[in-house]
Amino acid sequence: MKLDVQLDGRPDQAAERARALIAAGVDGLFTFEGPHDVFAPLIVAAGSSDVPPTDLMTNVAIALPRSPMHLANLAYDLHLLSGGRFRLGLGSQIRPHIENRYGSTWSRPAARMRETVLAVKAILASWQDGTRLDFRGEFTRHTLMPPTFVPGPNPYGVPPVLLGALGPVMTRTAAEVADGLLVMPFHSHRHVRERTLPAVAEGLARAGRERIDLYPQAIVATGETPEAIEAATLGVRGLLAFYGSTPAYRSVLEVEGWGDLQPELNTLSKTGDIAAMIDLVDEDMLRTLAVVGTPVECAAEIGRRFGDIADRVCAYFPGSTHPPHVISALAGALRDV
């Protein structure tokens, strides 16, 4: 399996970080929309002559506050800069963030994400094929494309458009219209098998499609010694507690019989008692929802979970900055899976 890891840090440090990760043997880099813009580090990495070519991906760019035209422009240009190695990963976020952080409009997220994916693909196809742009949706319309604003065919083709999803409706939507599904990192092996894959099958059947590329994601606590692994689990437990407090993610806990934990975590999150939240993530939950162990053990577990449905995985290392040789060991072990 191939390994994608997060290109974290500030944009002004992106080139140096990208070089280090690529030298460690990773197969691709992705960005998360957090403290910095999700596209800027990838632009820096793709445009730096001393950064070796590698696969690049947004994971994810929050789509609802953005115009499909902006997304199409960025996807086109990053595909060009990267030599055809860019994938546009889109996500919806949750209502409080869309309304109160982005100051945008929230409504019918799956329907809006479906339309955004189709609109972006229609714009990119228009530029690539020279056909008239005539996209008329319920939420967005794109019918004006004077020659001045047409970049022309991308020499590397049209970049894939991926959609991040967890629940059955959004997962089904991704299978209907996107080029790939980014499986949310907060999940269990059982949730993927019992909830995600059936929703994918339903979406493919609805659209008359045969397949969609799956991009599973894993929250990983790794290290070379028991002490290093234990230290890495702290950040992992914190992230699991954060995800578990979110009502939209309760289904993952319910599959494992932990549904009642979600409102308890949610209440603690509102009081800011992070320590208490982390204490609720016990060892069973940690190893069910995350991947824990040495690089070789983690690679084996990732292979067990996803080896039959995907050929690459996105790994998160929350709270940990591993030395290059640890990441290299994980990447090497995954290639043997």
N, C-alpha and C positions, 0 to 999 in steps of 0.2 A: 504494500500500500504506500501511497505518497503522503507526505506530511506537509500541511499548511500551518503556519503559525502567525501570531499577531505581530504586525509591524507597529509596536507601541511607541510611546514617547512623542516628543514635540516634532513638528515638521522640519525644524532646522537641524534636528538630529537624525532625520529619517534615512539619509544616505549612508551614514556611518553604521547605523543599526541594521539596515538592509544588507550591507556588505558582510557584517559579522554573521547574520543568520544564514545567508546563502553559503558562506564559507563553511558553516557548520553542517551543511548538507540538506537543508530543508528544500522542498520542491515548490513552495509558493508562499506568498505573504498576503495577509488580509488586514484590513483596518476596521476598527470599531468606532461608531459615532459617539464619542464621549467628550472629553475636555477640548478636543481639537476637531477641526473639519475632517470628515471621513475621506475626502478625495485628496487633500493636500499632500500627505506623506507619500501616497502612491505616485502623484505627479513628480515629486522630488526624486523618488527612487527610479521611476521609469525614465526621467530626463537626465539622470546623472551618468556621465560617460564611464565612470569608474565603478558603477554598480552592475554586476553581471545580469543578463536577461533572466527573468524568472516569471512565473505565473503571479498575477496580481488580482486582487478581488476586494470589493467593498463588502463588509460582512457585519452589519448591513448599513446602507444609506437609507435614512428614514424618508419614505417617499411622499407621504401625505402632505407635508408642508411645501414640497417642491413641485415645480412644473415638469411634466414629462419632457418638454423641450429642453429644459436645463439638464435633465438626466441624460437625454440622448446626446446632447453636445459633449458632456463630460465623458460619457462612455465611448463615443467616437474618438475623441482626442486621446484618451488613455489607451485605447486599443492601438492607435497609431503610434504613440510614444513607446509602448511596450513591445512593439513588433508583433501584434496580434495575440498577446498573452493576457488580456484583461477580461474579467467577468464582472458584470454589474449585478451585485447582490442588493436586493431591495427588501425593506421591512416596513411594517405598519406602526410599530410602537403601541403604547396603550393610551387610553383617553386622557388621563391627567397630564401626560407629557405633551401630547399633541396640542391640547387646549392651553395649558398653563406654562409650558416651557417654550414651545414653538409659537404660541399665539395663533394657532391655525384652527381649522374646522375638523371636528370628528363626526363621522356618521358612516354607518354601514361599511366597516373597514374591509371586509373581504370583497365586496362589490367594487369599492374604490381601488383596491389594490389590483384587482383583475383588470380594471379599465386602464390603470396606470401602466401595467405591463404591456397591454395591447397597444396603447398609445405610443410608448417608447419604441416598441418593435415596428409599428407602422411608420414612425418618423425615420428610423434607421433604414428600413426597407426602401422608403421613398428616395433617400439619398443614395442608396446603393444601386437601385434599379432604374432610377430616373423617372419613376412613375409619379403621377400627381398625388400630392398629399391630401387626403380627404377622410380624416378621422372625425367622426361625430358620435360622441358618447353622452352619457347622462351627466357626467361630472366635468368633462373637459372636451374641448373641441380644437382641432388643429386642421385648418383648411387653407392657410396662407403660407406659402413658401416661395417667395420670389427668388430668382436665380442668384441674387447677391448673397443670400443666406444659405445656399446649398454648398456643402463642402465637397460634393462629388463622391464617387465610390471610394470606400476605404480599401486600400490595397491588401489589407489583411482580412477582409470580409466583415461581417456584422458580428459584434461582440455578443456573447450569450447573456441573456437576462434571467437571473435567478430570483427566487422568492423565498424568504424565510417564513417558517410557519411552525406552529405547535398544535393548535386545535384542529379538529376535523374539517371545519368549513374552510379555513385558510389553506390547510394542506391539500384539500380537494381542489381548491382554486389554483394552487400552484401546479398541480398535475394537469389541469385543464389548459393552462395558457403559458406557463413559464418554460424555460429551457432546462431549469434545474431547481431542485428543492433543497434549501438549506435547513436541515433538521436542527431545531433549536437545541442548544447544549444542555438545557435542563430537561432531562428525560431519563428513563431507565430502559434496559434491554426489553423488558416486558411491555413498556409503553410504546416503544417503537414497533414491536411486533403486533400488539393488539389494537393500537389506535392509529399509528402513523401509516403503516403499510396498507391496511384496508382502505383508508381515506385516499391514498395515492391510487390504488386500484380503481376505486369508484370514480375519481376524477379523470383518469385515463379512459375509462369506459364511456363516460359522458361525452368526452371530446373526440372519441374514436381514435385515440392515440395508442401507440404500442408501449412506449417507455418514456421515462424522464430520468435525467441524471440525478442521483442522490448525493448530497454532500453532508454526511453526518458530522456532528461536532461533539467534542468530548472535553469535559472539565478534568484536568489532569493534575495530580499531585505526585511528583516523581523526585527521585534523588538516588544517589549511589549508596547511601547508608540509611539505617533506620532513623537516625537523628535528622538527616536531611529530609527524608520523606515526611516525618512527623511535623517538621517546621513548615513544609509546603502545604500540609493539610489545613493550616489555620486560615489561609486566604481562601482555600476551596470551601471550607465550612461557611465562611462569611458569605461567599457568593451563593452557595446553596440556600442559606437562610434568607438572603435577599430575594432570590427567585421564588422560594417557597412561600414568602409572605404575600406574593402577588396573586390576587383572586383569579386572574386569567390562567395561571399555571397550576391551579389546584388539581386539575385532572391527572397530572403526573403523580401527585401524592396519593390520589384516590386509587389509582391502579395498584399501588403497593400497600393499600390499607392505612395510609397516613393522612387521609383527608381532613380529619379534625385538627391536624397540626397547623393547617394554613391560616385559619382565623386567629389562632394563638400567636403565630409569627407576625401576622398583620398588625395585631394590637401592640405588640412589642416594638414594631418598626415605627409606629406613630409616637411612641414615647421616647424613641431613640435609644432603647436598651439593647445595643448591638451584642454585648457580651451574653445576655440571656438568650438572644436569638441563636447565637453560635452554639451555646450549650445544648440547645434542643436538637442539633444535628448530631445524632449519635453515630457510632461506628457502622452500624448496619446501613443507615441512610447514606453515610459517606460513601461506602463501597458499592452501594446500589446505584446511586445517582452520579458518581464520579468514577474516575479510573485512578487507582492508587497502587504504587509499587516502584520498583526499579525500572529503568527504561525498558529492559527486556520484558519484565512482567507486564508493564503497561502496554507494550506493543502486542503481546499475546492476548490481553484482555480486549484491546481495541479490535483485533482481528476476530475474536470470538463474537463480539457484538455486531460488527459491521462488515466482516470480510466477504460475506455472501451477497451484499447489496451495494457495495461501493468499492472504488479502487483508490480513494484518498480520504483523509480525515482532517478536520480543522481542530487543532489542539489549543486549549486555553490553559494558561498557568497563572491563575489569579494570585496576586500577592507575592509572586516569586520571579526572580530574574536569574535564570539558570546559567551557569558557565557554558560556553560553547560546546565543550566535550560532552555534557549531559544531553543537550539537544541533539548533538551528532549521534550519540548512542541510541536515542529514541528513533531518529530518522533511519539509522542503519538497521535497527531491529524491525522496524515496520516494513522495510523493503523485503525482508525475509518472510513476511506474513503472506 
